[in-house]
């Protein structure tokens, strides 16, 4: 599948470098037609920097062609897959993170609200260079190691935020869109906030409509209920996380806001016919 792979990660015990939550960093060179199978993103953002070749990134099954120099930003809750070209095998660097810097949090949320799956590519050699520097620095134990990584990580995030142009329509325009577009935006919001949603009624504040109206529009337009869509998205995310075998079952239940391991197991078995533990095996 790949010829070369560096992978520094802290999925189970994420580490803060000052304001940046470090989750994963590395480099991968695909063999021809190599595939990084579909996987679920936790509560993290990820940059995929194409350093050579070309291929296709799939986010929630939406394909985006990428080539050398492109940088792709993935959101929390995404389903993500990467496929390399046969003729020009893809090489890429990657950095997965989150932040407790309030300004950067708001800027990243703005990007999530405005940019769909096929609009997330930008180019910035400063981002590419900084991630490459981080990969070189990470295994080092030299003086000021942690301080340097903290500065590099925050620099990457600031450059990423600046790389997205601010000329998209104001988010207020979402309140005058058609029923189809409104439903897409609600699905997009659920997809990218699956780890953070406490209750679906919060969509009323996000979209400035009464929740009963939003629920009715969604049902009439899609033939499904908002709650049905949300529950399916939670369980599909859980299934991918279980298949990756990186997190404990109770941790996945907690991440997806289930009130107990029992309620999670019951819902999972109802959808997939087996318990979470059996599914993982």
N, C-alpha and C positions, 0 to 999 in steps of 0.2 A: 504493500500500500504506500509506503514511503521509504525514502533512502536515508533520511537524516532527521533526527527529532531531539530537540532539547525541550524539556518541560519542567518548569519550576512551578509548584502549585501549593496552595494551602486551603483546599476546599473545606476540609473538616474543621480547621482552626485558622480562619482568616486573620491576617496580621495588619495592624494599622501602622503605616509609616507617616507619622503626624496625622494629616487629615485624610489621607488616601488609604482605603481598605484594599490591600493587595490580595488577589485571589489566584491569578495564574499569569505566567509569562513564559514565552518560549519561541521556538523556531521550528518549522516543519518544511521539508522538501518532499513533494509527492513523487512517486513513480508514475509513469504514464497511466492516465485514467484512474489515478488513485482516488479514494473516497474517504472522507471523514464522515461517518454515519450520523444520522439524525440524532440530536441530543437536546435536552432541555436546559435552558439557561436558568440559573437561580436568580437571586436578586442582585444582578450584576450587569454591567455594561462590558462589551468586549470590542476591541479594535483588531481587525484583521488587515494586515499591511502586505499587499502583494509585492514581493521583491523581485520576482521573475516569473515568466510564463503567463499562463492565463487559465481561467476556469469559470465555474459558476457557483455562486453562493445561493443557497435556498433558505429563506426565512419564512417560517409558517407556510412552506410549500410554494412560496413566490420566488421565482428564479431571477438572479441578477448576474449578468456577465461581468467579469472583472479581469483586469490585466495588469501588467507591471506598472507600479506607481499608484494604483488605486488603493484607497483605504476605506474599509466598510465598518460602520458602527452597528453593533447588535445591542438590543435592548433587554431589560429584565423580562423574563417570561417567554422569550422567543424560543421557537423550535428551530434548530440551526443545523445545516448540512452543507458540506463543501465537496465539490467534484472537480477534479483536475482535467485539463485538456489531455488528449492522447498525444498530439503533436508537439505541444509546448508545455511540458509538465510544470505545474505551479509550485512556487516556493513562497512561503509567507511567514511573517512574524506575527505574534499575537500578544495581547495584553488585556486581562480581565480585571475589573476593578469596580469599586464604588467609592463614594466620598461622603464625609460629614461636613465638608465646606458648604455652608448654606447657599452661598452665591452660585457655586458650581452645581449644587443640587437643583436649584431652580432653573438654571440654564439647560441642564440635561433633560429636565422634565418638559421644558419648552420644545426641545428638539423632538422628544417622543411624541408630543401632541401634534407637531406639524409635519413630520417627515415619515412617509410610509415606507414599506419594505424596499421599493424600487427607487427610493430617493436618498439613500443613505451613503452614497459613495462621494468621497471628496479626495483631494490631493494636497499634500503638504509635506515637503521633504523634511521639515523640522520635526514633525511627528515621527516619521520613519526613522530619522537619525536618533531621536531621543529613545525610542523603543529599542533600537539596536544597542545604544549605550547602556540601557538598563539590563539587557541580556548579558552584556559583558561584565557589568558591575555586580550583578546579583550573587554569583558564587564567590566573589571576593570577600575577604575578611580584613581588608586593609583599613587603616584609620579613616574615620568619618563615613564608613560604609552605609550605615542606616540614614545618616543625614543626607548623603548624596542621593540615595534612592528616593527619599521623600521629596527632594527637590525635582528630580527627574520625573517622577510619577505625576506630581502636580502640574509640572510644565506640560506634559503630554495632554492632560485633561484640558488645560486652558487653551492650548493650540487646537484641540479637537473642537471645543465649543466655538472658537473663532473661525474654524474652517467651515462651519455651516452658516450660510448667508442668512441674514435677517430679513430678507425681502419676501418671505412667505406671507400669505394673507393672515391677518390678525386672527387669533383663536376665537374672537368674538363672532367671526363669520360663520362658525359652525352652527350658530343658533338660527340661521336662515336657510339651511341647506334642505335638500329634498329628503323624503323619508328613507330612501335607499342609502343616501350618504350618511344620514344620521345613524342608521343602523350599523353601517360600516365603522363609524367613529366610536360607537358604543362597544362593538366587538374589539376594535383596536385598543380601546381603553382597558377592557377586561384582559385581553391578551398580554398587554405590557404592564399590568398592575396585578397580575394573578397572585403575587406573593404579599401584596399590601392591602387588598380590599378587605375591609372589616365587615361591611354589609353593602348590598347592592343599592340601597337607597342613597348612597353617596353620589351616584350618577346624577341625581337631581341637581346637586350643587355644581357638579362639573359642567353639565350641559344647560343649566339654567331653565330646566323644564320640571314640572311636577313629575314625580317618579311614576305615578299611575299612567300618565300620558306616555312616557318613554316606554313603559312596559307594554302598553297597548299598541304603540307604533311598531315595536319590535315583533310582537306576536303576529300582527296583521301583515307585516312586510315579509318576514322570514318563515312564518309558520311554526316557529319555535318560541319558547319563552326565554326571557332574559336569564332567569334562574337556571333553566335547563342548559343554556349556553355556558354560563359560568361554571356550573357543576361539571359539565363535560370537559371544559378547559382545565379545571383543577385536576381531574382524574387522568386526563391524557398527559398532563405534566408529571403527575405522580408516576405513571407507568414508565415514562422515559427515564425519570430519576432512578426508579427501581432497577431498570435494565442496565444502568451504568454502574450499579453496585458500589457507589462511592459514599452514600449516606445511609444511616440507619433508618429503619422504617418509621420509628417514632419521631425522628428528626424531620423526615419528609412530611409527616402529618402535621407537625408543628409549623413548618415553613408555609404550608398551604392553609393555615388557619382553621384546622379541624379542632373541635372542642376536646376530643379525646382520641386515643389510638383506636378505641372500639368503634367510634362513629366513622373514622376514616376507613377501617377495615371493612365495615359493613357496606359503606358506599362503594368501595373499590370492588368488593365481591359481587355486588349487585350489577355493576357495569361490565366486569370482565369475567365473572364466573368462577374466579379463584381468589384466594386471599393474597394480600401484598407479598407475604413471605413466599408463598408458592409461585407467584408470578416471577419474583426475582430469581428463584431457582431454575 
